């Protein structure tokens, strides 16, 4: 059946229907993925790298198609989508290839020739099999290729489930993959949480999920029942600490960028700002004045709309709650009346009991809290249930670095925010309600591969601890223990006892054939 309620969020024009994948079709998709993975997993690593890079080049070559879909489904201006999700895809793919070479390299284990004579071991990375990737609507292209590329580089097949709000972009990405990969290596299923639940419950080998805390918890529990890995990223409530010695102009520009990018619909959007009182008036005045200059689609290009009506309701409710509890409205504060647009909003004098401080707003809203000093700012920044990114803005880099290390987050920054989410070498991870998932870098690979150890024993002698259990075994154990504690005089005794044990084992087994 078609997915319901699809409108362009900027114009409210209806979009074409997308057929929902029946849950009964999940086993068929999984069977196809399993067969495809057998083929793909045998493709040499260098060839897999070339195919992934080819997918990225194809996305760039057909970027006008991607931008048109993104504009339809998110309402953003194409320029924002181009820079936010498309233009750097080839750079990301090349970076991901470099990371994969390290993450998937065979590791040779150094074994002591004295303790383990004749033995050698290697640790290999083995693809898990079929990876389910379930991603949200805020970045319907970027959010997929970040886990998709390492999954493919590892030799896995992938089944993608886009958000029901942005299904077309996910389907388009699957088409680009299909043009460069063997049939069935990347598939797409469409639908809401019911379809996502059916995919997780199917016999997949790992799950990557980005979305709400409640859904992430259910997915993590389901994966735990099946003893399969999952990577869950569950949102954020990022804080920026603005100190009295910051570069005011650059700080205002940076906070504005990382709070209003994608209309604030970013898990690492700056939603809370803790500004030291000494500079608070100047900072808030300049931030509010600059925010008012931003133009919302369709009358401007700076800010897209909220992607769906449910999110517009959340943002509206959070702003109303703050104003009712005494926040001062310095800019915006209401829907634009065009599509699902919401004016860029700056709230001053916010307090800890407001929803804009406690809950994820996920919209173009900055909540400013005035604090007396850096210690108060650190304590309040860390009080959140979430812990994705946190930033410190100061000209004193040593001071900023010291404070950054005190933030209870996965990614702490000085004089910037959010951009590491587009860097394949940096782990994108958090603490607390943000979840345990890690995207990008070598640290993401436990989701995509398991480790297999191969041990080769070329020794012609039996190991000295093999049966039988007799007096010579106890005697050898005592000598080994004494030698380990520094009794070097035991070395000749050890050599004699080892020879005695080998003779004992061979006699126990019987005549050599």
Secondary structure, DSSP 8 states (H G I E B T S, - for coil): -B-S--B-TTT--B----B---GGGHHHHHHHHHHHHHHHHTS-HHHHHHHHHHHHHHHHHTHHHHHHHHHHHH---HHHHIIIIITTHHHHHHHHHHHHHHHTS-EEE---TTTSTTEEEEEEEEE-SEEEEE--STTTTHHHHHHHHHHHHTT-EEEEE--TTSHHHHHHHHHHHHTTS-TTSEEEE--SHHHHHHHHHSS-SEEEEES-HHHHHHHHHHHHHHT-EEEEE----EEEEE-TTS-HHHHHHHHHHHHHGGGG-STT-EEEEEEEHHHHHHHHHHHHHHHHH--BTTT-SSB---SSHHHHHHHHHHHHHHHHTT-EEEE--SB-SSTT-B--EEEES--TTSHHHHS---SSEEEEEEESSHHHHHHHHTTSSEESEEEEE-S-HHHHHHHHTTS-SSEEEES--SGGGG-TTS-EE-EETT-S-EESSGGGGGGTEEEEEEEEE--SS--TTSS--SHHHHHHHHHHHHHHTT-GGGHHHHHHHHHHHHHHHHHHH----
